[in-house]
C-alpha cells in the first residue's frame, strides 16, 4: 500500500513538474518570438483598440522617359486620402538642379521631407564644390537617403530623371528603401501597372544582355515622347481612381527646363 | 551590455522613448476631447474659416463653447479639429514663434505660408516619434495681398487649395464647395456658402452642434465672429419616413 501511495505521489509530482515545464516552455517560446513594434504595446499589455498608422497613401502616378538628348518627367496633380480627393492641384515633381528632376508618389508627408532633405544636401554640395550635382550623383544620393531610413522607410516611390554627364537622357527608378536602377523609361505609383505595359510596348529595346550592346534611350523625338506621356496618363486616369485632375510634364534638355500642364478627367 | 540604460523619467523627446521606457506608455494612443470639421474658403477680399464650438468626449457632446479658431500674429488664423488639448499645445508653440518673430523687430513678419510650414514640420516630427498631436489644422491668412489657405494633418500630410475642410467636412462640405465655389466671391456669398456646408454638417455629423463661428481674414485684419446659431429646417419630406421606398427596409 505504501508503494501505491508512493506511486500516486510520484505521478502527482511528475504531473506538476510536467505542467511547470510546459509553462516554462510556453514562456520561452513567447520570449523567442520577435517583439512586435506596436505603438500601443510597450508595457501596457495587448492593444485595446485600433491605433493610428504613421503612413497614408496619397496616391498619384509618376512617369519618366529618357531620350538621346532630353528627358521627360511627368506626374499627375491629384492628392487623395482613402476615397476622398484632398486637392486637384498638387505638384509631385521637384526640380533639383538644371539637369535633374525628381517625381515621387506615395505618402506626401514623407515625400515632402525627402525632397527637402535632398534639396538641403544639394545646396550644401553646391557650396562645397562650386557646381551642381550631376544626375547620376543625385541618383546615388537618393538611394543612400532612402536606405538610411531602411527601418522606418520613406513611403515614397520615386522616379528620377535628367541628363547624364554626356548630356544623354537618363532615368532612375526606385523602390521605397533605395533599390535603384538606370533605365530608359519608368513608371511608379498607383497607375504604374496600367502605364508600364504601354511604355514597354512602345519603347522596349533589346535586353542589356544581348551583344552588341544596344542603346537604352528611346528613339522617339522629344515631342513624340511628350505625346506618349500625355496618352498614358489619359489612359491611366480612366481606370485608376487615384490618377487624374491634371498632369504636370517637365522636359529637361540642353536648352534647360520646360514645364507643361495638361488637364485630366476630374472623376 | 554597453551604452545608456533606459530609466524611468527618461526624456520623453528621446527617439527611443516608446521602445525602451519601462512602465505605461507615455505617448498619444487615442484622442479624448475632440473638435469636428473646420471649413475654409478663399474669397475676393481674403479668407473665411468656420467651425462649430463643440468639444466631444467620445459620443457625448461634452463642451459646447470651445473656440477652435485662433489668431496667430497679424496675418494668420488657425482652426483645429481633433484633440483640443493638443491644439492648446500647438497654440503654445505658435505663441512662442510669433513672440520670437515680434522680438526681431525688423519690419518683417511671418506669413501664413511660413506658419503652415512650421506647423507641418512639428506635426511630421511628432509623427516620426510615434507621438502625434492628434489634430488636423486649417491655416488661413492674407499677407501682401496674397491669400493663403492650407491644411496639415496629424501625420504631416499638407496641402493648400482654394477651399479646404477637415474630418467630415472632406466628405460633406468639399463636394458643395466644388460645385458652388468660384473666384472672387463676395463676403456675403462666402458666408452663405460656409453656412450651407455647416448646416449640412449639423444635419449629418453627430459630433457637430448648431453653434458656429466664422472668421474673416483680410488685408485689413482678422475678425472672428461671436458664436451664433444656424437656421435649420426639420420639415423636409425626406426626413419623415426616410426609408420609405428603400429596398429591404420597412
HADDOCK unambig.tbl for C-alpha pairs under 7 A between the chains (distance, minus, plus):
assign (segid A and resid 39 and name CA) (segid B and resid 130 and name CA) 6.60 0.50 0.50
assign (segid A and resid 40 and name CA) (segid B and resid 29 and name CA) 6.38 0.50 0.50
assign (segid A and resid 42 and name CA) (segid B and resid 18 and name CA) 6.71 0.50 0.50
assign (segid A and resid 42 and name CA) (segid B and resid 19 and name CA) 6.40 0.50 0.50
assign (segid A and resid 42 and name CA) (segid B and resid 24 and name CA) 6.91 0.50 0.50
assign (segid A and resid 42 and name CA) (segid B and resid 25 and name CA) 5.94 0.50 0.50
assign (segid A and resid 43 and name CA) (segid B and resid 22 and name CA) 6.63 0.50 0.50
assign (segid A and resid 43 and name CA) (segid B and resid 23 and name CA) 5.64 0.50 0.50
assign (segid A and resid 43 and name CA) (segid B and resid 24 and name CA) 5.52 0.50 0.50
assign (segid A and resid 43 and name CA) (segid B and resid 25 and name CA) 6.78 0.50 0.50
assign (segid A and resid 44 and name CA) (segid B and resid 24 and name CA) 5.18 0.50 0.50
assign (segid A and resid 44 and name CA) (segid B and resid 25 and name CA) 6.40 0.50 0.50
assign (segid A and resid 51 and name CA) (segid B and resid 29 and name CA) 6.60 0.50 0.50
assign (segid A and resid 54 and name CA) (segid B and resid 127 and name CA) 6.39 0.50 0.50
assign (segid A and resid 54 and name CA) (segid B and resid 155 and name CA) 6.14 0.50 0.50
assign (segid A and resid 87 and name CA) (segid B and resid 161 and name CA) 6.49 0.50 0.50
assign (segid A and resid 108 and name CA) (segid B and resid 157 and name CA) 5.76 0.50 0.50
assign (segid A and resid 109 and name CA) (segid B and resid 156 and name CA) 5.14 0.50 0.50
assign (segid A and resid 109 and name CA) (segid B and resid 157 and name CA) 4.58 0.50 0.50
assign (segid A and resid 109 and name CA) (segid B and resid 158 and name CA) 6.84 0.50 0.50
